[in-house]
């Protein structure tokens, strides 16, 4: 049966009946397997790279040393090991300079994975090292050098031992969280730990034992170690050390595959149209087979075998093309992805194969199943059967199958349903708009039109349902492609224009009131622009309208930092980058509305107010350093988070928080060529904490550009899928077009007239697609600007030019390539082939 099916498949392929169907299947496999492979390899590469953030594959954390037999056993299992101890200690330079720092003592094998970045210049470029300091050396971060007023190469002491400060410590693979980064850091060799005399019985020390090896070796050692672990000892892998990474990568993979599902949907539509045409062209063959004695089961088996073999061939071709897509995606992101990419696995090909068989089952099988029910009487008598019910059933099966594929791709039923419903709604609305435009054009222009325009309008109206579907699919893909193009160029430029060139790129915290005058003088002397000094105290929101926040059921525990302290501030005037949404500022409060006595007014940030269901007049209770503060919401503000200025969720009137211990915060802009000023700043103000975010701003711009390049490759394939729908739609109507044009030529119409009419018809389809895409992309980007990026809405008129032009050129090219035979075949030959 398989051999016979192969012969029939080759014969049908040579006849041109299965080319589009097979190509659509292969393209669906290529898109899904390519994106699945890209996501899978990137996820595995990022997971391997994330081990570098632990400096090992596994880490044992403990507050005391472990028995030596644990490390010797690990080595017996083939694992590499290292150890380190972290503690707080004073660092001395000379007789007077001293500074509390976070010291890390590391063994010679540290780090097992990753590198330590050092420099001979303060705040200089990192020189990556595969090991830590040697015995007698002390590596300190640039801030600690500045605080101690010590040059690189000078001497410093930790406890009772003196060291030579040979390097400025720039980065560590296991640098830790933000709280650890705020303290000045130092690193010594583990062999020098005892000589410092700092670590004594009862000292606050955290030990970490690092292990690296194969997963099998690690699993064997973990099985041996777990029964011996005591309370306070934690065995961690990358998921414990980086808990958000696995979820983030999985979510990213789901989004990419959902984007690919749009391509699968369009490819599926092309498959359905091609399969329907295939069924129509084989109707007479099936009638003859049944007249000669073939049963329905034999007919069904014959065509199912053909489709199965075609599906297998599409998996091989599409899987190979998918691997090429993986390579293209990684090549486009080579400047952004710094991880070593693992070799490809079989999982993406399996995903592609399941997609191919699913597309075959839900899109191609319904027409074939209908083909098996053809009556043998069709040999003698043709009948035009109503197939609307079958088409509706096929459409419902296709949508259901696509929804299941989306769910399988993303593993998120709500996100899949949202994307599927949004796509269907967009397609239905676009189709309805096109049908209305076609009907309006027929009523308004058909009677007055002549020549090629009349032929085009009549053809468009006759095939209005197919044209509406074609416009909707092509417009949807053009809209996404236009949105991405604007996102990469105009939208990014708009964001950069709204972010000033001198936007603050450094923050200073822990500023005391006694340091304000001197700090302002420092900024003035060095021509540095700061965002102003803002006071702040730390406080926790405890009650809303007398009810404990943690007991309010409709508020998530993570909303607004309920489980942590917030920065509270006060100001006389409304900050420049804040705007009132409701309520009044302090000066404008009516006496009856201003809080009196022990209750003070407070202004709340808009998004936080929505999360906590706060409104004007809501009573709030804060715990500030063990003291209670009662407040009442007097206004709600919208913040401009992109200003890079200090912003606060809660703001109070002046003097309302002065009784509480607090400090000040500011941000300022520092050009790259003035980085050396940071050393002078820290030496003059040793108690300040400096946070550098200039690198983050540059990375934001690079990420938008690089990631959109990779997405662009996927969207190009989606446009190709949309073109396949156009090809299938044209081929489905090719027989009727041949017959119509043969009649026109018999009645005297010239080839030029028919070609002009054909071009006008397809140009109208392309024009409508481009206009709908331009309007849709502007709407989508306006929503993105206003609701997501909090930017001023900017309309992009240029898309109303290039999207219609692209649509017209593409559809006219498609018409020229596919419909040349309409005017090349002799009318008499065409009319003799029809009965």
Beta strands, then each sheet from edge to edge (+ up, - down):
strand 1: 58-62
strand 2: 80-93
strand 3: 97-106
strand 4: 116-119
strand 5: 127-129
strand 6: 137-141
strand 7: 155-158
strand 8: 161-171
strand 9: 185-189
strand 10: 206-212
strand 11: 234-236
strand 12: 506-511
strand 13: 529-530
strand 14: 534-544
strand 15: 547-548
strand 16: 566-570
strand 17: 578-583
strand 18: 599-605
strand 19: 619-624
strand 20: 627-639
strand 21: 650-652
strand 22: 663-669
strand 23: 689-692
sheet 1: 5+ 4- 8+ 6+ 9- 3- 2+ 10- 1+ 11-
sheet 2: 5+ 4- 8+ 6+ 9- 3- 2+ 7-
sheet 3: 13+ 22- 12+ 23-
sheet 4: 13+ 22- 14+ 15-
sheet 5: 13+ 22- 14+ 16- 21- 18+ 20+ 17-
sheet 6: 13+ 22- 14+ 19-
end
